Amino acid sequence: MRYSIAYTPSARDGLAEAGANWLGRNFFSGEPVEHPFLPGLGAHEIAYHTALPRREGFRACLKAPFRLRDETTEAQLLRALMHFAGTIEPFTLPPLEVARFGEFLGLSPIVPSAEMDRLAALVLQVFDEFRAPLSEDEIERMAPERLSAPQFANLYRWGDPHVLDEFRFYLPLTGPLDGREAERLKAVAEAFFRPALERPPHFSNLALLVEREPGAPFVVHSLHPMGRVSARKIA
């Protein structure tokens, strides 16, 4: 079993509903969702191009999937995450846009967010005590020979090459695409997500995700409200 800590919109949020439709899976229930009708894109195409992020779920990863250390338990992780979330005040992200990340498409802030970068670094460091070291096989599957020197160092120190200075907040929308496909899907995704992106998303929960067996899709295990309990009650 593996866990991950991430941002995902709450289940009733319009962005979460749009993400579930686009990917074809409800990230909270794990149930399949029918893909929408997308002009210029066949149903078989959207199913094919979203296969990879469909398994990962509609989330922006803050702590990459990890196995628990032998001396730690899920209950301890839950308590720690609940306490940690209560120390972080909610904040509003910059508006999101459909952007390219190499061969992939995802939703990303139109400008950097210092608050988001600080939170990602804190999550990475605070919860590393729960993470079992990667096995050599796990490291090899991440193709370390293709990483830059900082990414390579991050992989061995933190179990994830894309952290700290290499971190970028994004919600994946596709698997790898060639140039022509990327431009076509980017235009379709921009039209589809436009209504859900009219308002900047509010970051008010930390999500604990779980992969219950190797290769199984990730689902939301629990959402942990951010901010002091007293402040949440007043709000």
Secondary structure, DSSP 8 states (H G I E B T S, - for coil): -EEEEEE---TTSHHHHHHHHHHTB-TTT--B-----BTTB-HHHHHHHTHHHHHH-S-EEEEEEE-B-TT--HHHHHHHHHHHHHTS--EE---EEEEEETTEEEEEESS--HHHHHHHHHHHHHGGGGB----HHHHHHT-GGGS-HHHHHHHHHHS-SS-GGG----EE--S---HHHHHHHHHHHHHHHTGGGSS--EE-EEEEEEE-STT---EEEEEEE-S-HHHHHH-
